[in-house]
Amino acid sequence: MKLISENLHIISKSTKEAVLNRDEAYIKNLLQKQIETSPDWIDLNIGPARGAFAGTMQWLVSLAQDMTDIPLSLDSTNADEIELGMSLAKEPSKWIINSTNADEARLNRVTDIAAQYGCNIIALTMNSELGIPKEADKRLELAFEISAVTDEKGIENNKIYFDPLILPVCVDQTQAVEALNTIRMLKESFDPAAMTTIGLSNVSNGCPKELRPLINRVFMVLAMGCGLDSAIVDSFDAELIRVNNVIETQTTQNSYDKIYIDLFNMMQSFEDTESIEYNKTDIEQIKIFKTAEILLNKKVYSNSYLDI
């Protein structure tokens, strides 16, 4: 599965200040750390980029392209900034626009840019009227609305990365399963096949800090089993990168990797956690299995679920 590194974002106070102050040394250091993890894309998240932040995307793109050939993901609610960033791309067909939703104005503007540069586009299965639908079939309907526009503009399905949108498991536990169901439906509903992606860390937002990496990793494996093509991830989570490689190669590296592979195969085969056999004396395997049951809504989530 392809990975989009999320580690340059202005949600971070220090990164926001570095971007605002055009702190080249800070940004280059942050980019270099991501480059060393070898993601498939590096996401440049600059938010709305207005006022003092105008021109930010051009500056970041220039710095990044001087350092690496890794394709970029241009992440902003400001379509003007995205268009300016794309205008500098050496190989725009490999880049991603992150993102559009199904709102007519946003969808038309962003798809115009994507069609002009032949790049990939992340499409969120939501709109302003509905927000994020609770049901998988409603999200699929929004994906079809988006697809109608991309078809008109000659954007091929393999350039569209539909995002089913994950809600935090600690807020609405049922929604992890709905996101998984949406991934399956998206992979089955387009011919040629469309692509899928997720903002992985959203599933653990609000959970205790010590639980978040495990929740993210287990959900990633379950989603991969449903056909997930890519994910926006913390590329500094070395264990997450390792687990992705375990699933990709179907090769175990330690005692608990088999349960990850079994969970992946379980989702591919539309089976249930009852089919999973694991070592009940291995603490790591127990944690992984319990987390899978939480994410599949088989056990009730609490911040102490691993202790129960």
C-alpha positions as CSV (number, residue, x, y, z in Angstrom):
1,M,0.0,0.0,0.0
2,K,1.2,3.5,-0.9
3,L,1.9,5.9,1.9
4,I,1.4,9.7,2.1
5,S,3.6,11.3,4.8
6,E,1.5,13.7,6.9
7,N,4.3,15.2,9.0
8,L,4.5,18.7,7.5
9,H,1.3,20.4,8.7
10,I,0.4,23.7,10.2
11,I,-1.6,22.0,12.9
12,S,1.7,21.8,14.6
13,K,2.4,25.1,16.3
14,S,6.2,25.0,15.6
15,T,5.6,24.1,11.9
16,K,3.0,26.8,11.6
17,E,5.5,29.4,12.9
18,A,8.3,28.1,10.7
19,V,6.1,28.4,7.6
20,L,4.9,31.9,8.6
21,N,8.5,33.0,9.2
22,R,9.8,31.2,6.1
23,D,12.2,29.3,8.4
24,E,14.1,27.4,5.7
25,A,16.3,25.4,8.0
26,Y,13.4,24.1,10.1
27,I,11.4,23.1,7.0
28,K,14.3,21.4,5.3
29,N,15.0,19.4,8.4
30,L,11.4,18.3,8.6
31,L,11.4,17.4,4.9
32,Q,14.7,15.4,5.2
33,K,13.3,13.3,8.1
34,Q,10.3,12.4,5.9
35,I,12.5,11.7,2.9
36,E,14.5,9.2,4.9
37,T,11.3,7.2,5.6
38,S,10.7,6.8,1.8
39,P,7.0,7.6,1.5
40,D,5.3,7.5,-1.8
41,W,4.2,11.1,-1.4
42,I,4.9,14.0,1.0
43,D,1.9,16.0,2.0
44,L,2.3,19.8,2.3
45,N,-0.6,20.8,4.6
46,I,-0.9,24.6,4.8
47,G,-4.6,25.0,5.7
48,P,-6.5,28.0,4.2
49,A,-3.2,29.8,3.5
50,R,-4.6,33.4,3.5
51,G,-3.2,36.7,4.6
52,A,0.4,36.3,5.8
53,F,0.4,32.7,4.6
54,A,-0.3,33.6,1.0
55,G,2.4,32.2,-1.3
56,T,3.2,29.4,1.2
57,M,2.6,26.5,-1.2
58,Q,5.0,27.9,-3.8
59,W,7.7,28.3,-1.2
60,L,7.3,24.8,0.2
61,V,7.1,23.2,-3.3
62,S,10.4,24.9,-4.3
63,L,12.2,23.8,-1.2
64,A,10.9,20.2,-1.5
65,Q,11.7,19.8,-5.2
66,D,15.3,21.0,-4.5
67,M,15.6,18.1,-2.0
68,T,13.8,15.1,-3.4
69,D,12.0,13.5,-6.4
70,I,9.4,12.1,-4.1
71,P,6.0,13.3,-5.5
72,L,4.1,15.9,-3.4
73,S,0.6,16.1,-2.1
74,L,-0.7,19.7,-2.1
75,D,-3.0,20.0,0.8
76,S,-5.0,23.3,1.2
77,T,-8.5,24.6,1.3
78,N,-7.2,27.4,-0.9
79,A,-7.5,26.3,-4.5
80,D,-5.4,29.3,-5.6
81,E,-2.5,28.0,-3.6
82,I,-2.9,24.5,-5.0
83,E,-2.9,25.9,-8.5
84,L,0.3,27.9,-7.9
85,G,2.0,24.9,-6.3
86,M,1.1,22.7,-9.2
87,S,2.5,25.2,-11.7
88,L,6.0,24.5,-10.3
89,A,5.7,20.7,-10.5
90,K,8.4,19.0,-12.6
91,E,6.3,15.8,-12.9
92,P,2.7,16.9,-12.1
93,S,1.2,13.6,-13.2
94,K,2.7,11.9,-10.2
95,W,1.4,14.5,-7.7
96,I,-1.8,14.6,-5.7
97,I,-4.3,17.4,-4.9
98,N,-5.6,17.0,-1.4
99,S,-8.5,17.5,-1.7
100,T,-12.0,18.1,-3.0
101,N,-15.4,17.2,-1.7
102,A,-18.7,16.9,-3.5
103,D,-19.6,20.6,-3.2
104,E,-20.1,21.9,-6.7
105,A,-17.9,25.0,-6.6
106,R,-14.9,23.2,-4.9
107,L,-15.3,20.1,-7.0
108,N,-15.3,22.1,-10.3
109,R,-12.4,24.3,-9.4
110,V,-10.1,21.4,-8.1
111,T,-11.0,19.0,-10.9
112,D,-10.2,21.8,-13.4
113,I,-6.7,22.0,-11.9
114,A,-6.3,18.2,-11.9
115,A,-7.4,17.9,-15.5
116,Q,-5.0,20.7,-16.5
117,Y,-2.0,19.0,-14.9
118,G,-3.0,15.3,-15.2
119,C,-2.4,14.8,-11.5
120,N,-4.1,12.6,-8.9
121,I,-6.9,13.9,-6.7
122,I,-8.2,12.9,-3.3
123,A,-12.0,13.1,-3.2
124,L,-13.8,13.2,0.1
125,T,-17.1,11.5,0.3
126,M,-18.9,14.4,1.9
127,N,-20.5,17.7,1.1
128,S,-21.5,20.8,3.1
129,E,-25.2,19.9,3.2
130,L,-24.8,16.3,4.6
131,G,-21.4,16.5,6.2
132,I,-20.0,13.0,6.5
133,P,-22.9,10.6,6.0
134,K,-23.3,8.0,8.6
135,E,-24.1,5.2,6.1
136,A,-21.6,3.7,3.6
137,D,-24.2,3.8,0.7
138,K,-24.7,7.5,1.2
139,R,-20.9,8.0,0.9
140,L,-20.9,5.9,-2.2
141,E,-23.6,8.2,-3.7
142,L,-21.4,11.2,-3.2
143,A,-18.5,9.3,-4.8
144,F,-20.7,8.8,-7.9
145,E,-21.5,12.5,-8.0
146,I,-17.8,13.3,-7.9
147,S,-17.1,10.6,-10.6
148,A,-19.7,12.2,-12.9
149,V,-17.7,15.4,-12.9
150,T,-14.3,13.8,-13.2
151,D,-15.6,11.7,-16.2
152,E,-16.7,14.9,-17.9
153,K,-13.2,16.4,-17.5
154,G,-11.4,13.3,-18.7
155,I,-9.8,12.4,-15.4
156,E,-9.3,8.6,-15.3
157,N,-10.5,6.6,-12.4
158,N,-7.0,5.5,-11.4
159,K,-6.2,9.1,-10.7
160,I,-9.1,9.5,-8.2
161,Y,-8.4,8.5,-4.6
162,F,-11.8,8.4,-2.8
163,D,-11.6,9.0,1.0
164,P,-14.5,7.4,2.9
165,L,-13.6,9.6,5.9
166,I,-13.0,8.0,9.3
167,L,-14.5,9.3,12.5
168,P,-12.7,8.7,15.8
169,V,-13.5,5.3,17.3
170,C,-13.9,7.0,20.7
171,V,-16.6,9.3,19.4
172,D,-18.7,6.9,17.3
173,Q,-17.5,3.3,17.4
174,T,-19.9,2.2,14.6
175,Q,-18.2,4.5,12.1
176,A,-15.0,2.5,11.8
177,V,-17.0,-0.4,10.3
178,E,-18.8,2.0,8.0
179,A,-15.5,3.3,6.7
180,L,-14.4,-0.2,6.0
181,N,-17.6,-1.0,4.3
182,T,-17.3,2.1,2.2
183,I,-13.8,1.1,1.1
184,R,-15.1,-2.2,-0.1
185,M,-18.0,-0.6,-1.9
186,L,-15.8,1.9,-3.6
187,K,-13.5,-0.8,-4.9
188,E,-16.4,-2.8,-6.3
189,S,-18.4,0.0,-7.8
190,F,-16.2,1.6,-10.5
191,D,-14.9,0.1,-13.8
192,P,-12.1,0.8,-14.3
193,A,-11.4,0.7,-10.6
194,A,-11.0,3.9,-8.7
195,M,-8.5,4.2,-5.9
196,T,-9.0,4.7,-2.2
197,T,-7.2,6.5,0.6
198,I,-7.8,7.4,4.3
199,G,-6.4,9.9,6.8
200,L,-5.4,7.1,9.1
201,S,-4.8,9.0,12.3
202,N,-8.4,10.2,12.3
203,V,-9.5,6.9,13.7
204,S,-7.7,7.4,16.9
205,N,-8.2,11.1,17.4
206,G,-9.2,11.8,21.0
207,C,-7.9,8.4,22.3
208,P,-5.2,8.3,24.9
209,K,-1.8,9.0,23.4
210,E,-0.5,5.5,24.3
211,L,-3.3,3.8,22.4
212,R,-3.2,5.8,19.2
213,P,-0.4,4.0,17.4
214,L,-1.8,0.6,17.9
215,I,-5.3,1.6,16.9
216,N,-3.9,3.2,13.7
217,R,-1.9,0.1,12.8
218,V,-4.7,-2.4,13.3
219,F,-7.2,-0.2,11.4
220,M,-4.7,0.1,8.6
221,V,-4.4,-3.7,8.3
222,L,-8.2,-4.1,8.4
223,A,-8.6,-1.4,5.7
224,M,-5.9,-3.0,3.6
225,G,-7.9,-6.2,3.7
226,C,-10.9,-4.3,2.3
227,G,-8.8,-3.1,-0.6
228,L,-7.3,0.2,0.6
229,D,-4.8,1.6,-1.9
230,S,-3.1,4.3,0.1
231,A,-3.2,6.1,3.4
232,I,-2.1,9.5,4.9
233,V,0.1,8.4,7.8
234,D,2.6,9.4,10.4
235,S,5.7,8.4,8.5
236,F,7.8,8.7,11.7
237,D,5.9,5.7,13.1
238,A,8.5,3.1,12.2
239,E,6.3,0.2,13.5
240,L,3.5,1.3,11.2
241,I,5.8,1.4,8.2
242,R,7.1,-2.0,9.2
243,V,3.6,-3.5,9.5
244,N,2.6,-2.2,6.1
245,N,5.6,-4.0,4.7
246,V,4.6,-7.2,6.6
247,I,1.2,-7.1,4.9
248,E,2.7,-6.2,1.5
249,T,5.2,-9.1,1.6
250,Q,3.1,-11.5,3.7
251,T,6.3,-12.2,5.6
252,T,6.5,-12.3,9.4
253,Q,9.4,-10.6,11.2
254,N,8.4,-11.4,14.8
255,S,6.1,-13.4,17.0
256,Y,3.0,-11.2,16.6
257,D,3.1,-10.4,12.8
258,K,1.0,-13.5,12.0
259,I,-2.0,-12.0,13.7
260,Y,-1.7,-8.9,11.5
261,I,-1.6,-11.1,8.4
262,D,-4.5,-13.2,9.6
263,L,-6.6,-10.1,10.2
264,F,-5.8,-8.9,6.7
265,N,-6.8,-12.3,5.2
266,M,-9.9,-12.3,7.4
267,M,-11.1,-9.1,5.9
268,Q,-10.2,-10.2,2.4
269,S,-12.3,-13.3,2.8
270,F,-15.2,-11.6,4.5
271,E,-14.7,-13.7,7.6
272,D,-15.0,-12.9,11.3
273,T,-12.7,-12.6,14.3
274,E,-13.9,-16.0,15.4
275,S,-11.7,-17.4,12.6
276,I,-8.6,-15.9,14.1
277,E,-6.3,-18.1,16.2
278,Y,-3.6,-16.4,18.2
279,N,-1.3,-17.0,21.2
280,K,-3.3,-15.9,24.2
281,T,-0.2,-15.8,26.3
282,D,1.5,-13.3,24.0
283,I,0.7,-9.8,25.3
284,E,1.2,-8.1,21.9
285,Q,-1.1,-10.6,20.1
286,I,-3.8,-10.0,22.8
287,K,-3.5,-6.2,22.3
288,I,-3.8,-6.5,18.5
289,F,-6.8,-8.9,18.7
290,K,-8.6,-6.7,21.3
291,T,-8.1,-3.6,19.1
292,A,-9.5,-5.4,16.1
293,E,-12.6,-6.3,18.0
294,I,-13.1,-2.7,19.1
295,L,-12.6,-1.4,15.6
296,L,-15.1,-4.0,14.2
297,N,-17.6,-2.9,16.9
298,K,-17.6,-6.3,18.6
299,K,-16.6,-5.0,22.0
300,V,-17.4,-1.7,23.5
301,Y,-14.6,0.9,23.4
302,S,-13.3,2.5,26.5
303,N,-9.9,4.1,27.2
304,S,-9.1,1.1,29.3
305,Y,-10.2,-1.6,26.8
306,L,-6.7,-3.2,26.8
307,D,-7.0,-3.8,30.6
308,I,-10.3,-5.5,30.5
